Amino acid sequence: MFDFEDRARPLLKWAGGKSSLLPQLTIHFPQNFNRYVEPFFGGGAVYFALRNTNIPAILNDRNQELFNLYLVAKNHPTELMNALNTLTKKYSEQFYYELRSENPDDAIEKAARTVFLNKTGFNGLYRQNSKGNFNVPFGKRVTCPALYDYDNLMLVSQKLEKTDFKNLDFEEIIKQSGEDDFVYCDPPYEPLSTTSSFNAYTAGGFSQNDQVRLRDACAAAVQRGAFVAVSNSSAEFIKEIYKEWNVRIIKAKRNINSKASARGEIDEVLVLMTK
Ligand SMILES: C[S@@+](CC[C@H](N)C(=O)[O-])C[C@H]1O[C@@H](n2cnc3c(N)ncnc32)[C@H](O)[C@@H]1O
């Protein structure tokens, strides 16, 4: 069902991106399923490795910028590339901060801004201040990095063609899953300790209550006949709340981290939930 050769790549660098873990994760995924359901889409690395995108898919992410970008990539890939070409020509530190302070109404301009800030900002971070404004500093590269790859963007657009992409809380999405659906959940991770608590994907954050709410929504989906897989950190809290289920350890590399000392290998979990 999954394929690493012909996969599309995410349009953004996204904290928690799963590209490098695909072989280790997908080996545990079911071979056949009815629909694919992904409530925490992020950059989309896992969905883009699905070989047969004629399978109905329900995709979702609560982050508005990301949702808008993927909707534009799906429906207007050429216009998005044109807008990105225009931004590439304007590349400078001053322009970065000008664009960062704007909030375009037009969906295509907004999507191009999201990609530009992500690729030219510091370390590919996505971070908002308490007012919900993107606040990552300029990445100080001498020239503008490639903002997209033509073939990849067209492949992304094609792979999204038949999907239903939503911008809701995960519970609304998991509720829709049923018999023989495969639900893959990659929520914001529970911090291992206070020093590794980079958990600010959106202004709201993700609490331990949310982790429990997710577990319960997944357990209900299993009761309806779905196969569920959930990624998370190996925090004691996570092992505890999933102790009734099949918890596998996955060896991951951490790379979105501003502290070089915190790069390296780290245990994650993949929880497999079936009846
Ligand atoms: C770890 S990332 C997913 C990474 C993704 N698998 C990838 O490969 O890029 C978690 C995502 O959950 C989203 N998110 C956070 N809270 C959410 C909620 N309550 N409902 C739905 N999505 C949420 C964030 O916007 C973020 O994109």
The ligand as a Gaussian input file, in Angstrom:
#p B3LYP/6-31G(d) Opt

LIG

0 1
 C        3.421000      16.055000      14.522000
 S        2.552000      17.120000      13.437000
 C        2.178000      15.985000      12.132000
 C        3.389000      15.655000      11.283000
 C        3.066000      14.913000       9.990000
 N        2.762000      13.516000      10.200000
 C        4.206000      15.049000       8.988000
 O        4.798000      14.039000       8.568000
 O        4.541000      16.205000       8.663000
 C        1.065000      17.403000      14.271000
 C        0.009000      18.229000      13.555000
 O       -1.183000      18.265000      14.349000
 C       -1.871000      19.506000      14.116000
 N       -2.814000      19.693000      15.240000
 C       -2.551000      20.179000      16.481000
 N       -3.656000      20.148000      17.250000
 C       -4.653000      19.607000      16.493000
 C       -6.030000      19.286000      16.721000
 N       -6.609000      19.498000      17.902000
 N       -6.731000      18.716000      15.715000
 C       -6.159000      18.500000      14.510000
 N       -4.856000      18.794000      14.214000
 C       -4.118000      19.330000      15.204000
 C       -0.740000      20.507000      14.013000
 O       -1.158000      21.632000      13.259000
 C        0.388000      19.692000      13.324000
 O        0.410000      19.929000      11.944000

